[in-house]
Amino acid sequence: MKSRAEIESAVREVLSGALRRKVRDEETLVSSGLIDSLMILRLISQIEAKLGSQIATENIQPDDFDTVPLAIETVERTIVQA
């Protein structure tokens, strides 16, 4: 089972790498156009690789990745525990 700290670290690292800069918690990502739905799929794939876990994507909406805290919460909620 992945801890919140592991999930938070992976999400922050992947988002920062994708945007090539540190992302602030209050910054909107999807609604501002910084990331789109295709990019979200790539981000999820990278987060899965970092965590060595699968994320159930069936119920994920683009808005679930609109801020860093929302993305962390979404990954916590949808990660498939082995």
C-alpha positions, -999 to 999 in steps of 0.1 A, spaced: 0 0 0 14 34 -10 15 61 16 1 96 11 37 109 12 47 86 -16 17 95 -37 22 132 -31 59 130 -40 51 111 -72 23 135 -83 44 166 -76 74 153 -94 55 142 -125 35 175 -127 67 196 -122 85 175 -148 57 178 -173 54 216 -169 92 221 -164 87 241 -133 74 238 -97 36 239 -96 19 258 -67 -10 241 -49 -35 268 -57 -25 269 -94 -52 257 -118 -39 233 -144 -68 221 -165 -92 251 -163 -63 274 -172 -53 252 -202 -18 243 -188 -27 206 -192 -54 188 -213 -70 154 -211 -44 138 -233 -17 151 -210 -36 138 -180 -34 103 -195 4 106 -199 7 120 -164 -12 90 -150 10 66 -168 41 83 -154 26 83 -119 18 46 -122 54 39 -132 69 59 -103 46 42 -78 47 8 -93 9 7 -90 -20 9 -113 -46 37 -112 -82 30 -121 -90 56 -147 -127 47 -154 -141 74 -132 -114 101 -135 -125 134 -150 -101 162 -162 -112 184 -133 -98 158 -109 -63 171 -120 -71 208 -119 -49 215 -89 -20 196 -72 -41 187 -41 -70 174 -63 -45 153 -83 -31 138 -51 -65 131 -38 -76 115 -71 -46 92 -72 -51 82 -36 -88 74 -43 -82 55 -75 -49 37 -69 -54 -1 -72 -39 -17 -41 -22 -50 -47 
